[in-house]
Amino acid sequence: MVEFSHIADDRAQMVDISAKRDVVREAVASGKIFLRPETLAAIREGTVVKGNVLATARVAATLAVKDTPRLIPMCHAIPIGAITVDFSDGNGCIVATVRVKSTGKTGVEMEALVGVSTALLTIWDMVKSAEKDANGQYPVTRIEEICVVEKRKGQ
């Protein structure tokens, strides 16, 4: 195991992107949340106690994309041109996909990752009462495979 406690680095700083030219940038991130079959059915049927799970997760992801530089300390504030949040059925899970576009000097993969993470966490929050077992644990619920699926620059 590597120890990091001995590393004292006060050089933390944002990367200087001022000399870069503005180009169109796009990133897509995705991730999965595994839930009980009954919970997945309740989401599909719109019977979750807290309300419309996917609509709420879509709004949460959109807000998170916009707030990324506030949440990730060394992330640049960039103009967001478009945000798309989609959900699909997986095998025992919901797959969230967030696409972010911008025209600027740096990529948007952090924004896409924060968006998909927030969408999945919002889903968990909205269904946690249905997911707990008798001991208050989450034997099925888990978030996995959050990753950048695609990143494009230019064009």
BELFENHU-V809836 format. One record per residue. RES is the residue in one small letter. SS is DSSP state (h for helix, s for strand, l for the rest). PSI is psi in whole degrees, -180 to 180 (* if undefined). Layout:
{{RES | SS | PSI} {RES | SS | PSI}}
This chain:
{{m | l | 135} {v | l | 133} {e | l | 135} {f | l | -6} {s | l | -24} {h | l | -7} {i | l | 116} {a | l | 108} {d | l | 109} {d | l | 19} {r | l | 11} {a | l | 127} {q | l | 159} {m | l | 149} {v | l | 137} {d | l | 112} {i | l | 9} {s | l | -29} {a | l | -10} {k | l | 152} {r | l | 155} {d | l | 131} {v | s | 160} {v | s | 133} {r | s | 145} {e | s | 142} {a | s | 146} {v | s | 130} {a | s | 153} {s | s | 166} {g | s | 169} {k | s | 145} {i | s | 123} {f | s | 132} {l | l | 163} {r | l | 148} {p | h | -37} {e | h | -36} {t | h | -43} {l | h | -41} {a | h | -42} {a | h | -38} {i | h | -47} {r | h | -39} {e | h | -9} {g | l | 31} {t | l | 14} {v | l | 135} {v | l | -42} {k | l | -9} {g | l | -159} {n | l | 103} {v | h | -51} {l | h | -34} {a | h | -42} {t | h | -42} {a | h | -35} {r | h | -45} {v | h | -43} {a | h | -43} {a | h | -42} {t | h | -46} {l | h | -40} {a | h | -41} {v | h | -47} {k | h | -29} {d | h | 4} {t | h | -47} {p | h | -21} {r | h | -28} {l | h | -34} {i | l | 108} {p | l | -39} {m | l | 14} {c | l | 133} {h | l | 146} {a | l | 122} {i | l | 156} {p | l | 125} {i | s | 124} {g | s | -33} {a | s | 147} {i | s | 129} {t | s | 129} {v | s | 122} {d | s | 153} {f | s | 143} {s | s | 160} {d | s | 133} {g | l | -168} {n | l | 92} {g | l | 16} {c | s | 170} {i | s | 132} {v | s | 124} {a | s | 137} {t | s | 129} {v | s | 127} {r | s | 130} {v | s | 135} {k | s | 147} {s | s | 160} {t | s | 114} {g | s | -162} {k | l | -6} {t | l | 159} {g | l | 172} {v | l | 20} {e | h | -34} {m | h | -39} {e | h | -43} {a | h | -41} {l | h | -42} {v | h | -39} {g | h | -48} {v | h | -38} {s | h | -44} {t | h | -39} {a | h | -47} {l | h | -40} {l | h | -36} {t | h | -42} {i | h | -48} {w | h | -47} {d | h | -40} {m | h | -21} {v | h | 8} {k | h | -33} {s | h | -33} {a | h | -20} {e | h | -21} {k | l | 145} {d | l | -173} {a | l | -23} {n | l | 7} {g | l | 15} {q | l | 169} {y | l | 81} {p | l | -24} {v | l | -38} {t | l | 126} {r | s | 152} {i | s | 132} {e | s | 164} {e | s | 37} {i | s | 123} {c | s | 164} {v | s | 119} {v | s | -36} {e | s | 145} {k | s | 129} {r | s | 148} {k | s | 133} {g | l | -172} {q | l | *}}
